[in-house]
Each structure stands twice: as C-alpha cells, then as structure tokens.
Amino acid sequence: YVCSTWGNNHFKTFDGDIYQFPGVCEYNFASDCQESYKEFSVQVQRTLNSNNHPVIQYILITVKDFTVYLTPKLAVVDGQIVKTPYYSSGLLIESNDIYTKVYAKLGLVLIWNQEDALMVELDSKFNNYTCGLCGDYNGIPIYNEFINGVTSYNSITYGNLQKINKPNDNCEDPDETQALPSCNEHRDECEKLLNSSAFTDCHSHLNVEMYVQACMQDKCACNGSEDSFCLCSTISEYSRQCSHAGGRPGEWRTENFC
C-alpha cells in the first residue's frame, strides 16, 4: 500500500483518502506508532519554492537505528554524507538527477522526485500500526483519520496535529477555517485527461476516481491560470503511481501540454 503527496498540497493516505493540506512546517509523514520503540519514521519539511509552489525541502527517515537525512542533492546517514548507491545492513539508498529512492528491509520503500512528490510503500505487517499524514493504515478509507472519538476534524486540523514541534521553529500553522471547499466543476475535462489512451494500461492498476477528484481541485484552485504545475502535477502523479503499480503509462506530455 502506498501513501503519497504531490503537487497542490495533495495527500493520499495508505487507505486511499485524498485530502489537501497546505502546511509548511516539519511533519510526521508516516511512522510506526504502536510501540514506544519506533521501527521507522518518515518526517518531511515542506516549504514553498520561488514560484510559490509547495515542495519538500528535506526528508528525515529513521529505520531501526539508522538516521537518514535527504535533500535533493545529498544523502546523509548517521551524520556522514554518503555516496549513492549506498548499502548498509538492511538499507539501500539510490539517487540520480530525477529521483531519490530508499529501500529498507523491514518493509519500507520511499521514492522522492526531489521536489513535490513523495511516495512511501509499506509492508502490510504495519496495518493499523501507523500514524502521521499518511493515516492509520487500517484499510478503511472513510476519513476515519479525521475522527477522534466523537469529534471529527477537517484536513487542516488533522495536518496541524502531525507537526513536529522544534524549539526555534517559527513556521505558521495554516488556518483551520480555510479548508478548501470541495470542487465539483471540471469533471469532464479531468476524466478526459486521465482516461486518455496514454493511460489505458493504468485503469486496472489504480482507482482513477481519486485522481479525477484531485485534478478537479487543481482546476478550481488554478482558477483558469495556465500554470503547468497546477495543471500537470496530478497527471504526473497518476503516471508515476501507475508505473509503480506495474502499469505502463504511455507518453502523455506533448509540446503544448505539460
């Protein structure tokens, strides 16, 4: 099962909920939360780049007793900069100009495009064991991440709860009253994009409806602007997840599109 974040503040939990959260602090993306000893944790520092698009500035991973710090250009293990591919007991880090990948033998795969898109795939032995922006991995995708006893939260309250509090942190929590209204426009356009012939092989591997919803949110948020990040990031994510799930997406980018 894969949890991911991409583009316009989109998150997809292990259980398949899609929500948006615009926070720019450091967050618990996914960790094992049942025992006092964590087998793994993945934390992300989110920020806005010079074009005001959300990106991940760095990722901090702990696996058993290793600490891995990743930036777009560097991999640091236990305080030492390492050359990739790096292999050490139960841990492999690979990187090139496009991706950084981490494989941990305990059942975790992490793939980051060094910008906005991060996916973490976890072994099913962690079912019901996780917490963070990726949710509880209990197999029930009905926003039960956002329900605590009798209270339900919106996605911004939920995201803010995952913040890692650091001593001199001066990042602002996004305002919980600003949760984005859901968008019901642009369905035809998004369905057409995601059902195009380039993606024929993807439909059996992924639930396209989730990405149609995310694409609709993007279209509403872009407000008609021709910003390629706004329009293309969800389609790129669909293509990435399709490949990861074993599908073979065709060439969907054209000179005039993305």
N, C-alpha and C positions, 0 to 999 in steps of 0.2 A: 504494500500500500504506500502511496506517495502523497506527501504533503508538499505544497509549493506556494511560492509567492512570486508575483511578476507585475510589471507594468504599472498601471494606475492604482497602486495600493491594493491589488487583489491578493487574497489568500484563499487557498483551498485546503481544508483540513484533511487528515487521514480518512475521515469518514465521508468526505465529499461535500461538506458545506462550503459554499463560496461566500466570502464577505469582503468588505473593504475596510481598511484601517490605515489612516494617514500618519501615524505617529513617527517622529524622527528622534527616537531615543535608542537605548540598547534594550533588547527584549529577549526573553526566553522563547526561542522558536519551537524547540521540541526537546524535552528531557524526560528521563525516566524518573517518575515521581513517587513510586510506591515505597521505596525503602529509603533509609537515611543515607545509605551509600548509593550514589548515582552511578549506574554503569556508563551512562553517556549523557551529555547535554550539548545542545547547539544554541548559541546565542548570536544575535545579529545586531549590528549597529546600523540603523537606517539614517539616511540623510538626503538632502536634495542636491542635485548636481547643478552646474552652471546654467542649465536650461530649465531649472526648476522641476526636473523630473525626479521621482524617488529612485534612489539606488541604495545598494548595500555597501557600506564603506569597509566593513571588515566582519569576519565571522570568527567566533571563538568556539572551539569544539573541545570537549573533554571526553576521552574514551578510556575507561578504566583509569590507568594512572598517567596517561599522556595528556598534555595540553597542546592543542594546535591552534595557531593564530594565522588566519589567511587574509591577505589583502589582494587586490587584483594582480599585483606583481610579485608578491612574496609568500613563502610558506615558512613559518617559524614553529619548530617543535621543541617544547620544553625550554624556551628561551633562546634556542640556537636557530639561525637562518639555515634552511636546508635546501639542497638542490633537488629538483624533481626529475624523474620519478624517485620518490623516497620510500623505502620499505623498511619497516621495523616490526617487531613481533605483533602480528595481527592488525597492522595498519599500513595502507598504501596510499600515497598522495601522488597524483599526476597533475600536470598542468601544461597548457600550451597557450597560444595567444587568445584563445576563444573561451576555454573552459578550465575550471579547476575541479578535480574530482577527488573524493576521499572515499576509500573503502575500508570498513572496519569489520574484522572477522566476527565480532559479536552480533552482526546483523544490521549494519547501517551502511547506506550508500548516500553520498552527498554530491550533488553536481551544481556548480555555480557558474553563470556566464560572465562573472566578474563585473556585472553591472546590476541589473534589477532582478534577475530571475534566479531563484534558488529552489532546488527540489531535494527533499530528503526521503529516502525509501527505507522503511523499517521492516525487519522480520516480524512475522505475526506473533512471535512469542512476547512481544511488547504490548499486545492487545490489552486495553484497559489500564496500561501502566504509564501512559504519558500525560504531560501537561504542557502548556505553552500555547503559542499562537496556532499550533497545529492541532490542538484539541486533545481529546482523551482516548481516541483510537478504540472506541468500544463498538464500532460497526453500525452505530445508529446515526444517520445524518439528519436529525431533525433539530439542529441548533441546540442540542442539549448541552453543548459547551456553554451556551449563554443562559443557562438556567441553574440557579443555585438554591436548592430547596424550593421555596415558593417564588423567589424573586427572579425575574428574567432581565437580562441586560441587553443593551444594544451593542453592536460590534465595537464601538469606540470605547465603551466602558470595559468591555471584555479585553480589548487590546491593551488599554492602560493598566489593567491588572497584571499584565505579563511583563511589565517594565522591570529592568534590573536597576535597583537604586544604587547609584555610585556616589561617593562622598561629594565630589565637587561638580556634580552634574547640573548644568543649567538648561537642560532642554525642556521645552514646554509640552505638557500633555495636550493632545488635541481636545477640543471642546466636545463633551459628550452630547450636547444638544445639536451638534452639527452633523449627525449621522445622515448619510446621503439617502434621499428618498429613492425608492426603487424606480427603475425606469421601464416604461412599457412601450417605448417607441423603438423604431428601427429594427424590429424583429425580422422583417423580410430581408432587409439588407444583410443582417448578420447571418441569417440562415443561409443565404445565398453564398456568402463568403466561405462559411465553414463547411458547406456541403458541396463546394466546388469539386471538379473532377480531380484536382490535385490531392484531395483528402479521401478519395474513395476507400482506400485501404485502412483508413483510421476509424471508420464508423463502428467496426466490430470490436475495436480495442478500447474506445473511450465513450463516455456519455457526452455527446456533443451539446446537449441542452445546457450544461453548466457553462460551457464556453460561449454559447449564444447569449446567456444572461450577462456574462462578464462583458461581452462585446457591446451589448445594449447599454450597459452602464458607461462604457467608454464613450460611445457615440453621444450619449446625453452630456457627459462631462466635457467632452471636447467642444460641444456647442458649435458644431459646424466648422471648427478650425481644421486646417489641412495638416495638422501636426502629425507627422508619421509615427511618432512614439505613441501618441494617443490612439491612432487607428490600428497600428500594426502589432502592438505588444501582445494582445490576446491571441492573435492569429499565430504569432511566433510561438507562443506558449503551447497552443494546441498542436502545432507541428512538432515541437520538442517532446511533448508528452506522448504523442503518437509514436515517434521513433523509440522512445524509452519503453513503451509498452509492446514493442515488437512490430509495429506497423511500418509502412514505408510511404511517408508523405511525398508527393511529387513536388515539382518546382512551383511554388505559388507566388513568389515575388516576381514582379515584372518591372520594366523600365519606369512605368507610370505608377506603380503601386508598391510602396514599401521598399 
